[in-house]
Amino acid sequence: MKINYALIMAAGRGMRMMPLTDTIPKAMAPYNGTTLIASGIEKIKKQVPNVYITVGYKGAILAQHVIEHNVCGIFNTEGKDNAWWIFNTLMRYLDEPVYILTCDNVVELDFALLEKEYFDFGAPPCMVIPVQPISGLEGDFIFHENNVVTELSREKSSDIYCSGIQILNPKKINDLMPSSQNFYDIWSALIEQRQLFCGNIYPNKWYAVDTLEQLKNLNF
């Protein structure tokens, strides 16, 4: 089976990338002759036909930019938390899996393997994609039993943490819990119900860009 939808979260302020983000949104930081988000869109569209974006800070500038790259839709989430769109846009009715990525993750994914793994797990409400911890990059460490997540922590360490990439089904999440605006709340509710899964497939490459120094060091 194939996953036909993806959403890139790009509404953040990008405080740690000032002064660049005084004039442009973080998602439009220059990268490889284009921008972070344009590069991500082009990679994803080769595999996933329907790509959506969330915008917030300097949303009009970013919306115009991503429209030029032929995304299917834009959700204005300014002033909202990162998971607001799951419960408050038309996506809440979508009973299909959606790749969730962030504009500041530069990744190379094996979409076929990820899709197979997700459906082999029974198409759960949410599956987080792990990475091995990278020095200098913060993350939520994952603890699991047979791929069912039992805890996410920034206090305790494990050999994997969340990459910021997920596969989730918006309707299943809406059916399982009340409206929330934050992914930590969603993950906590799913952990209690043993409905949050962790994959075994790592991204082929993964890097998170949170600072100007990290942007400068980006080399793929």
Secondary structure, DSSP 8 states (H G I E B T S, - for coil): ----EEEEEE----GGGTTGGGTS-GGG-EETTEEHHHHHHHHHHTT-SEEEEEE-TTHHHHHHHHHTTT-SEEEE-TTS-TTHHHHHSGGGG--S-EEEEETTEEEE--HHHHHHHHHHTT--SEEEEEE---TT----EEEEETTEEEEEESSS--S-EEEEEEEE-HHHHHHHS---S-HHHHHHHHHHTT-EEE-S---SEEEE--SHHHHHH---
